[in-house]
Amino acid sequence: KSKHRRLWAVLLTLGLLLGFGALFGDLCGAFVKRRCGIERGRPAPLLDQLDFVIGAFAFAYLFGSVALQSSWFVLLFVITPVLHLFANGIGFLLKVKKEPW
């Protein structure tokens, strides 16, 4: 039973770190966009898709919860922009989003 509690504690901690890290990464991405003069809601290729991934991994890494494997990092860097653009395109076609980005 203690193994299950320990596992749940690790998973909860990792989930919180990844979630807060993603939010922080997105906040930093918005800050960079504003400093570069990019208006709110305007696209910033790759920054819009990867800022939260970088933040999530950075938080998890800094707090020692994740041993980053370069293969996972590279995989997420390749897959995330593709999935992001695909999901936004579907939202645009379904008229849920005003812009396709």
PyRosetta script that sets phi, psi and omega in degrees:
from pyrosetta import init, pose_from_sequence

init()
pose = pose_from_sequence("KSKHRRLWAVLLTLGLLLGFGALFGDLCGAFVKRRCGIERGRPAPLLDQLDFVIGAFAFAYLFGSVALQSSWFVLLFVITPVLHLFANGIGFLLKVKKEPW")
pose.set_psi(1, -34.3)
pose.set_omega(1, 179.5)
pose.set_phi(2, -68.7)
pose.set_psi(2, -29.9)
pose.set_omega(2, 176.7)
pose.set_phi(3, -65.3)
pose.set_psi(3, -39.6)
pose.set_omega(3, 179.4)
pose.set_phi(4, -67.0)
pose.set_psi(4, -39.7)
pose.set_omega(4, 177.7)
pose.set_phi(5, -64.5)
pose.set_psi(5, -42.5)
pose.set_omega(5, 179.3)
pose.set_phi(6, -63.6)
pose.set_psi(6, -41.9)
pose.set_omega(6, 178.4)
pose.set_phi(7, -62.1)
pose.set_psi(7, -46.1)
pose.set_omega(7, 179.3)
pose.set_phi(8, -63.5)
pose.set_psi(8, -37.9)
pose.set_omega(8, 178.8)
pose.set_phi(9, -64.7)
pose.set_psi(9, -42.3)
pose.set_omega(9, 178.8)
pose.set_phi(10, -65.4)
pose.set_psi(10, -44.6)
pose.set_omega(10, -179.7)
pose.set_phi(11, -65.1)
pose.set_psi(11, -40.1)
pose.set_omega(11, 178.2)
pose.set_phi(12, -65.2)
pose.set_psi(12, -44.3)
pose.set_omega(12, 178.7)
pose.set_phi(13, -62.3)
pose.set_psi(13, -45.2)
pose.set_omega(13, 179.4)
pose.set_phi(14, -63.2)
pose.set_psi(14, -42.8)
pose.set_omega(14, 178.5)
pose.set_phi(15, -60.9)
pose.set_psi(15, -43.4)
pose.set_omega(15, 178.3)
pose.set_phi(16, -64.6)
pose.set_psi(16, -43.6)
pose.set_omega(16, 179.5)
pose.set_phi(17, -64.1)
pose.set_psi(17, -43.6)
pose.set_omega(17, 179.4)
pose.set_phi(18, -65.8)
pose.set_psi(18, -41.1)
pose.set_omega(18, 179.8)
pose.set_phi(19, -65.0)
pose.set_psi(19, -50.6)
pose.set_omega(19, 179.1)
pose.set_phi(20, -65.9)
pose.set_psi(20, -35.9)
pose.set_omega(20, 177.5)
pose.set_phi(21, -64.5)
pose.set_psi(21, -40.2)
pose.set_omega(21, 178.0)
pose.set_phi(22, -64.0)
pose.set_psi(22, -42.9)
pose.set_omega(22, 177.8)
pose.set_phi(23, -62.7)
pose.set_psi(23, -43.4)
pose.set_omega(23, 179.3)
pose.set_phi(24, -64.3)
pose.set_psi(24, -41.0)
pose.set_omega(24, 177.7)
pose.set_phi(25, -62.8)
pose.set_psi(25, -40.3)
pose.set_omega(25, 178.0)
pose.set_phi(26, -66.7)
pose.set_psi(26, -39.1)
pose.set_omega(26, 177.0)
pose.set_phi(27, -62.5)
pose.set_psi(27, -44.0)
pose.set_omega(27, 178.0)
pose.set_phi(28, -64.7)
pose.set_psi(28, -38.4)
pose.set_omega(28, 177.4)
pose.set_phi(29, -62.5)
pose.set_psi(29, -41.1)
pose.set_omega(29, 177.3)
pose.set_phi(30, -65.0)
pose.set_psi(30, -38.5)
pose.set_omega(30, 178.1)
pose.set_phi(31, -61.8)
pose.set_psi(31, -45.6)
pose.set_omega(31, 179.6)
pose.set_phi(32, -62.4)
pose.set_psi(32, -42.7)
pose.set_omega(32, 179.0)
pose.set_phi(33, -60.2)
pose.set_psi(33, -44.0)
pose.set_omega(33, -179.4)
pose.set_phi(34, -65.4)
pose.set_psi(34, -39.6)
pose.set_omega(34, 179.6)
pose.set_phi(35, -68.3)
pose.set_psi(35, -26.2)
pose.set_omega(35, 177.4)
pose.set_phi(36, -87.8)
pose.set_psi(36, 0.1)
pose.set_omega(36, 178.1)
pose.set_phi(37, 82.3)
pose.set_psi(37, 15.2)
pose.set_omega(37, 178.7)
pose.set_phi(38, -84.6)
pose.set_psi(38, 123.8)
pose.set_omega(38, -177.0)
pose.set_phi(39, -67.8)
pose.set_psi(39, 157.1)
pose.set_omega(39, 178.2)
pose.set_phi(40, -60.2)
pose.set_psi(40, 132.6)
pose.set_omega(40, 179.0)
pose.set_phi(41, 87.7)
pose.set_psi(41, -10.4)
pose.set_omega(41, 178.3)
pose.set_phi(42, -84.1)
pose.set_psi(42, 148.1)
pose.set_omega(42, -177.3)
pose.set_phi(43, -73.8)
pose.set_psi(43, 146.8)
pose.set_omega(43, 170.6)
pose.set_phi(44, -132.2)
pose.set_psi(44, 93.2)
pose.set_omega(44, -174.5)
pose.set_phi(45, -50.5)
pose.set_psi(45, 138.6)
pose.set_omega(45, -178.1)
pose.set_phi(46, 69.3)
pose.set_psi(46, -41.9)
pose.set_omega(46, 177.8)
pose.set_phi(47, -62.4)
pose.set_psi(47, -42.9)
pose.set_omega(47, 179.4)
pose.set_phi(48, -64.8)
pose.set_psi(48, -32.1)
pose.set_omega(48, -176.3)
pose.set_phi(49, -89.1)
pose.set_psi(49, -27.0)
pose.set_omega(49, -170.4)
pose.set_phi(50, -111.5)
pose.set_psi(50, -10.7)
pose.set_omega(50, -176.3)
pose.set_phi(51, -60.9)
pose.set_psi(51, -39.6)
pose.set_omega(51, -179.3)
pose.set_phi(52, -73.7)
pose.set_psi(52, -30.3)
pose.set_omega(52, 177.3)
pose.set_phi(53, -67.6)
pose.set_psi(53, -43.9)
pose.set_omega(53, 178.9)
pose.set_phi(54, -62.6)
pose.set_psi(54, -44.8)
pose.set_omega(54, 179.2)
pose.set_phi(55, -62.4)
pose.set_psi(55, -43.7)
pose.set_omega(55, -179.3)
pose.set_phi(56, -62.6)
pose.set_psi(56, -47.6)
pose.set_omega(56, 179.8)
pose.set_phi(57, -66.6)
pose.set_psi(57, -37.9)
pose.set_omega(57, -179.9)
pose.set_phi(58, -63.6)
pose.set_psi(58, -45.3)
pose.set_omega(58, 179.1)
pose.set_phi(59, -62.5)
pose.set_psi(59, -47.1)
pose.set_omega(59, -178.7)
pose.set_phi(60, -63.1)
pose.set_psi(60, -38.3)
pose.set_omega(60, -179.6)
pose.set_phi(61, -71.7)
pose.set_psi(61, -45.9)
pose.set_omega(61, -178.0)
pose.set_phi(62, -62.6)
pose.set_psi(62, -32.6)
pose.set_omega(62, -179.8)
pose.set_phi(63, -93.6)
pose.set_psi(63, 7.8)
pose.set_omega(63, 171.7)
pose.set_phi(64, 72.7)
pose.set_psi(64, 20.5)
pose.set_omega(64, -177.6)
pose.set_phi(65, -89.4)
pose.set_psi(65, -18.0)
pose.set_omega(65, -175.2)
pose.set_phi(66, -133.1)
pose.set_psi(66, 131.2)
pose.set_omega(66, 169.9)
pose.set_phi(67, -90.2)
pose.set_psi(67, 104.0)
pose.set_omega(67, -175.3)
pose.set_phi(68, -68.4)
pose.set_psi(68, 127.1)
pose.set_omega(68, 172.9)
pose.set_phi(69, -100.7)
pose.set_psi(69, 131.2)
pose.set_omega(69, -175.9)
pose.set_phi(70, -59.9)
pose.set_psi(70, -31.3)
pose.set_omega(70, -180.0)
pose.set_phi(71, -65.1)
pose.set_psi(71, -38.9)
pose.set_omega(71, 177.6)
pose.set_phi(72, -67.2)
pose.set_psi(72, -42.8)
pose.set_omega(72, -179.0)
pose.set_phi(73, -61.4)
pose.set_psi(73, -47.5)
pose.set_omega(73, 179.6)
pose.set_phi(74, -64.6)
pose.set_psi(74, -42.9)
pose.set_omega(74, 179.6)
pose.set_phi(75, -59.3)
pose.set_psi(75, -46.4)
pose.set_omega(75, 179.0)
pose.set_phi(76, -65.9)
pose.set_psi(76, -34.9)
pose.set_omega(76, 178.2)
pose.set_phi(77, -67.6)
pose.set_psi(77, -27.7)
pose.set_omega(77, 179.2)
pose.set_phi(78, -86.3)
pose.set_psi(78, -44.1)
pose.set_omega(78, -174.6)
pose.set_phi(79, -74.8)
pose.set_psi(79, -39.1)
pose.set_omega(79, -173.4)
pose.set_phi(80, -57.8)
pose.set_psi(80, -50.4)
pose.set_omega(80, 179.9)
pose.set_phi(81, -61.1)
pose.set_psi(81, -38.1)
pose.set_omega(81, -179.5)
pose.set_phi(82, -64.9)
pose.set_psi(82, -48.5)
pose.set_omega(82, 179.2)
pose.set_phi(83, -64.4)
pose.set_psi(83, -38.3)
pose.set_omega(83, 179.7)
pose.set_phi(84, -61.9)
pose.set_psi(84, -49.3)
pose.set_omega(84, 179.8)
pose.set_phi(85, -65.5)
pose.set_psi(85, -38.7)
pose.set_omega(85, 178.6)
pose.set_phi(86, -63.6)
pose.set_psi(86, -47.3)
pose.set_omega(86, 179.8)
pose.set_phi(87, -64.2)
pose.set_psi(87, -41.2)
pose.set_omega(87, 177.9)
pose.set_phi(88, -65.8)
pose.set_psi(88, -37.6)
pose.set_omega(88, 176.7)
pose.set_phi(89, -62.9)
pose.set_psi(89, -41.6)
pose.set_omega(89, 177.5)
pose.set_phi(90, -64.7)
pose.set_psi(90, -43.9)
pose.set_omega(90, 177.6)
pose.set_phi(91, -59.9)
pose.set_psi(91, -38.3)
pose.set_omega(91, 178.2)
pose.set_phi(92, -67.4)
pose.set_psi(92, -44.3)
pose.set_omega(92, 179.4)
pose.set_phi(93, -64.7)
pose.set_psi(93, -33.5)
pose.set_omega(93, 178.1)
pose.set_phi(94, -82.2)
pose.set_psi(94, 0.9)
pose.set_omega(94, -179.7)
pose.set_phi(95, 62.4)
pose.set_psi(95, 30.9)
pose.set_omega(95, 174.5)
pose.set_phi(96, -90.2)
pose.set_psi(96, -26.4)
pose.set_omega(96, 179.0)
pose.set_phi(97, -116.3)
pose.set_psi(97, 144.7)
pose.set_omega(97, 178.9)
pose.set_phi(98, -81.6)
pose.set_psi(98, -28.9)
pose.set_omega(98, -178.2)
pose.set_phi(99, -119.9)
pose.set_psi(99, 147.8)
pose.set_omega(99, -179.0)
pose.set_phi(100, -79.6)
pose.set_psi(100, 4.1)
pose.set_omega(100, 179.8)
pose.set_phi(101, -109.6)
pose.dump_pdb("model.pdb")
